[in-house]
């Protein structure tokens, strides 16, 4: 028995067509509901975890967002992979090095950017 819920067909089609093939978000032409989703209007810090050799989400697909947002406190964390993890693109979630080195940095960044901290 699988412990995951499959993505709805329509959502999958939209993700593939609009985000992957047409790259509408990064081009500033993605409409969600009745609003334009424009990366140039993002006013929230962006944290990206990037694996240099990943072919599923390569750095050239991830890094450009950092130059487009309104914020200067964006951060990129580089994940170099883990021995023994067969699917390296999920290694940042399950790998030993990810748990030991990457996740503490992610949590520190989130805490540092928590607007509600101390309330």
Backbone bond lengths (Angstrom), bond angles and torsions (degrees), N, CA, C in turn:
res aa  C-N    CA-C-N  psi(-1)  N-CA   C-N-CA  omega(-1)  CA-C   N-CA-C  phi
1 X - - - 1.438 - - 1.526 109.23 -
2 X 1.300 116.58 133.73 1.457 121.31 178.64 1.522 110.47 -81.66
3 X 1.311 115.98 146.38 1.457 119.68 178.90 1.523 111.26 -105.47
4 X 1.300 116.67 26.95 1.459 120.16 -179.10 1.522 110.02 -129.78
5 X 1.306 115.30 153.23 1.455 121.28 177.07 1.519 107.62 -101.02
6 X 1.318 117.84 127.91 1.461 119.26 -179.60 1.529 111.57 -68.14
7 X 1.314 115.12 150.62 1.453 121.16 177.03 1.529 108.92 -69.12
8 X 1.311 117.08 139.19 1.464 121.26 178.06 1.529 109.86 -59.89
9 X 1.327 116.51 141.91 1.470 121.51 -176.91 1.522 112.45 -53.55
10 X 1.317 117.28 -47.35 1.467 120.73 -176.97 1.529 111.36 -63.42
11 X 1.321 116.16 -41.53 1.461 120.02 177.94 1.519 110.17 -63.43
12 X 1.318 117.25 -44.59 1.460 120.90 178.70 1.527 110.62 -58.94
13 X 1.322 116.74 -45.91 1.471 120.75 179.10 1.521 111.16 -60.69
14 X 1.331 117.17 -43.66 1.465 120.50 178.94 1.520 111.67 -64.11
15 X 1.322 117.12 -42.43 1.468 120.37 179.31 1.524 110.12 -60.81
16 X 1.322 116.42 -47.90 1.466 120.11 -178.55 1.527 110.80 -64.44
17 X 1.313 117.53 -49.26 1.469 120.80 -175.89 1.522 112.71 -71.91
18 X 1.325 116.50 -55.95 1.460 120.87 -171.02 1.525 113.64 -77.91
19 X 1.319 116.73 -41.91 1.460 119.10 -176.67 1.520 112.97 -89.87
20 X 1.329 116.89 -42.96 1.465 119.73 -175.70 1.527 111.75 -84.07
21 X 1.295 117.52 -60.99 1.469 120.23 -174.39 1.524 113.23 -71.26
22 X 1.331 116.44 -45.04 1.465 119.39 -175.40 1.527 113.15 -94.68
23 X 1.324 117.34 -12.29 1.466 122.80 177.85 1.531 112.06 51.14
24 X 1.318 116.28 40.30 1.464 120.87 -173.31 1.527 114.13 -63.13
25 X 1.316 117.73 -36.37 1.463 117.79 -179.01 1.519 110.66 -61.73
26 X 1.313 117.34 -51.81 1.465 120.38 -177.99 1.527 112.28 -68.03
27 X 1.311 117.41 -23.58 1.468 120.95 176.70 1.529 111.95 -84.88
28 X 1.335 116.36 -6.68 1.459 120.25 179.30 1.515 113.76 77.12
29 X 1.335 117.53 24.93 1.470 119.95 -178.10 1.529 113.26 -123.24
30 X 1.326 117.85 16.27 1.464 121.16 179.30 1.525 109.39 -86.13
31 X 1.321 116.74 124.83 1.460 121.99 176.93 1.528 108.16 -106.11
32 X 1.322 115.88 126.14 1.461 122.57 177.40 1.524 106.37 -116.90
33 X 1.330 115.74 116.03 1.462 119.14 -172.25 1.510 107.82 66.87
34 X 1.309 117.00 -116.43 1.464 120.58 176.59 1.528 111.86 -117.68
35 X 1.342 116.50 17.43 1.470 120.31 -177.10 1.518 111.39 -118.72
36 X 1.300 114.75 145.33 1.455 121.68 176.59 1.527 109.21 -80.80
37 X 1.311 116.76 126.28 1.464 122.11 176.50 1.524 107.26 -93.17
38 X 1.307 116.10 99.44 1.457 122.12 -172.89 1.528 109.75 -111.29
39 X 1.328 118.44 117.94 1.467 119.63 -178.97 1.528 112.97 -61.81
40 X 1.319 117.67 -23.11 1.463 120.82 178.67 1.527 112.69 -71.67
41 X 1.321 117.21 -9.40 1.461 121.16 -179.45 1.527 112.27 -107.45
42 X 1.312 117.73 5.28 1.468 120.18 179.31 1.520 108.89 -69.38
43 X 1.321 115.21 118.66 1.456 120.70 179.44 1.532 109.66 -118.46
44 X 1.310 114.10 49.02 1.462 121.92 176.64 1.520 106.71 -139.73
45 X 1.320 117.30 145.50 1.461 118.49 178.68 1.524 110.98 -64.57
46 X 1.312 115.46 144.61 1.465 121.83 -178.71 1.527 108.68 -115.83
47 X 1.318 115.36 129.17 1.462 122.09 174.13 1.517 107.56 -114.34
48 X 1.313 116.65 124.99 1.463 121.17 177.47 1.517 109.22 -118.65
49 X 1.319 115.22 136.41 1.458 121.55 172.90 1.517 105.81 -108.11
50 X 1.320 115.98 120.74 1.455 121.49 -170.98 1.521 110.10 -124.49
51 X 1.316 115.22 134.06 1.460 120.58 172.45 1.529 106.75 -104.37
52 X 1.322 118.59 119.88 1.465 121.76 -173.25 1.523 115.16 -53.72
53 X 1.316 118.43 -37.09 1.464 121.41 -174.55 1.526 113.87 -99.59
54 X 1.307 118.42 8.70 1.466 121.25 -175.75 1.527 110.87 -70.68
55 X 1.322 115.61 130.13 1.469 119.88 177.73 1.524 111.57 -94.72
56 X 1.318 118.38 -14.19 1.461 121.71 179.66 1.524 110.77 -82.04
57 X 1.311 116.94 -44.18 1.463 122.03 176.02 1.528 107.27 -132.35
58 X 1.331 117.03 75.37 1.466 120.30 -175.86 1.531 111.92 -69.67
59 X 1.323 116.99 155.05 1.461 120.55 179.67 1.527 113.31 -51.41
60 X 1.311 118.18 -36.89 1.471 120.37 -178.29 1.527 112.18 -65.00
61 X 1.340 116.86 -18.20 1.462 120.96 177.02 1.524 112.47 -92.37
62 X 1.306 116.67 -21.40 1.464 121.06 -173.82 1.525 112.57 -99.38
63 X 1.307 117.13 -42.71 1.464 120.95 -170.49 1.529 115.81 -66.82
64 X 1.321 121.02 -31.69 1.467 119.76 -177.10 1.532 115.31 -58.16
65 X 1.313 118.93 -27.34 1.466 120.68 -179.18 1.522 111.34 -60.50
66 X 1.317 117.24 -30.74 1.461 121.18 -177.72 1.524 112.32 -64.25
67 X 1.304 117.42 -30.32 1.465 120.95 179.37 1.524 112.41 -82.91
68 X 1.320 117.72 -15.24 1.459 120.90 -174.73 1.519 114.49 -95.67
69 X 1.314 118.22 -23.31 1.465 119.66 -175.37 1.522 110.92 -75.33
70 X 1.321 114.98 165.80 1.461 121.02 179.28 1.524 112.70 -78.89
71 X 1.310 117.40 -9.03 1.457 121.61 -173.87 1.525 111.87 -95.44
72 X 1.322 114.65 152.92 1.465 120.23 174.99 1.525 111.43 -110.82
73 X 1.329 116.81 -1.66 1.465 120.12 -178.28 1.525 112.13 -101.18
74 X 1.313 116.82 28.57 1.463 121.42 174.25 1.524 109.01 -70.57
75 X 1.318 115.97 160.60 1.466 119.21 -179.07 1.517 110.46 -144.87
76 X 1.319 115.26 145.26 1.460 122.51 174.40 1.521 107.47 -117.32
77 X 1.328 115.77 127.81 1.459 121.55 173.30 1.518 107.25 -110.19
78 X 1.304 116.21 129.38 1.465 121.17 -179.41 1.515 109.36 -96.12
79 X 1.319 116.00 128.46 1.462 122.73 178.08 1.517 107.43 -110.19
80 X 1.314 116.32 117.92 1.464 121.19 -174.57 1.523 113.99 -89.45
81 X 1.315 117.66 0.35 1.459 120.18 177.35 1.516 112.44 101.24
82 X 1.326 114.26 176.68 1.455 122.37 -177.33 1.515 109.35 -141.24
83 X 1.307 117.07 141.19 1.457 121.54 173.03 1.521 108.67 -72.29
84 X 1.322 115.95 136.51 1.456 120.35 176.73 1.512 115.00 90.57
85 X 1.318 117.88 -3.52 1.462 120.81 177.18 1.519 107.24 -97.49
86 X 1.330 116.59 115.21 1.466 121.21 -174.95 1.523 112.19 -70.83
87 X 1.293 117.87 -41.51 1.465 121.80 -179.81 1.524 107.93 -102.27
88 X 1.324 116.11 91.33 1.458 120.28 -172.59 1.526 113.65 -60.34
89 X 1.337 117.92 -27.75 1.463 118.25 -179.64 1.530 112.70 -70.29
90 X 1.330 117.66 -14.13 1.469 119.68 172.70 1.525 111.18 -106.80
91 X 1.312 116.73 0.41 1.460 121.00 178.63 1.510 112.76 -58.64
92 X 1.333 117.03 -32.15 1.461 119.91 179.73 1.528 111.84 -67.41
93 X 1.312 116.74 -13.88 1.463 120.61 175.63 1.519 112.29 -94.76
94 X 1.334 116.93 -34.80 1.465 120.09 -169.38 1.519 115.05 -120.00
95 X 1.310 118.64 -13.19 1.456 121.46 -173.99 1.518 113.98 -71.47
96 X 1.330 115.33 152.86 1.468 121.67 179.39 1.526 110.76 -59.93
97 X 1.331 117.03 -49.12 1.468 119.95 179.70 1.521 111.34 -61.96
98 X 1.323 116.36 -36.32 1.461 120.01 178.17 1.520 110.37 -61.78
99 X 1.316 116.69 -44.48 1.466 120.10 -179.05 1.523 111.23 -69.96
100 X 1.320 116.49 -34.59 1.462 119.55 -176.78 1.526 112.64 -80.37
101 X 1.332 118.21 -38.84 1.462 120.65 -172.34 1.527 114.13 -115.16
102 X 1.312 116.86 -43.91 1.462 120.87 -172.91 1.527 112.54 -74.44
103 X 1.327 117.26 -51.97 1.459 120.07 -175.57 1.521 113.70 -61.93
104 X 1.332 120.40 -38.90 1.467 118.13 174.97 1.533 112.40 -59.16
105 X 1.336 117.39 -37.36 1.467 119.65 177.44 1.517 111.72 -68.30
106 X 1.330 116.66 -38.64 1.468 120.50 177.15 1.526 109.65 -61.33
107 X 1.330 116.92 -47.57 1.463 120.22 -179.32 1.527 111.43 -63.31
108 X 1.327 117.74 -40.97 1.465 120.63 177.68 1.523 110.81 -60.49
109 X 1.327 116.95 -42.24 1.463 121.19 179.90 1.529 110.35 -64.53
110 X 1.331 116.93 -44.30 1.466 120.55 179.52 1.528 110.31 -61.72
111 X 1.314 117.28 -45.89 1.464 120.92 179.69 1.524 110.44 -61.41
112 X 1.320 117.35 -42.66 1.464 121.21 -179.83 1.525 112.41 -64.69
113 X 1.325 117.43 -25.51 1.466 121.09 -177.89 1.525 113.09 -105.97
114 X 1.313 117.51 11.27 1.459 121.62 -179.71 1.522 109.50 -77.78
115 X 1.313 116.24 109.13 1.472 121.36 -178.92 1.522 112.24 -66.22
116 X 1.312 117.97 -24.69 1.459 121.81 -175.66 1.521 113.01 -94.47
117 X 1.328 117.36 3.53 1.457 120.42 -178.17 1.528 110.20 -62.46
118 X 1.293 115.84 134.22 1.457 120.40 177.43 1.517 113.98 87.15
119 X 1.315 118.14 2.77 1.472 119.58 -180.00 1.497 110.76 -96.52
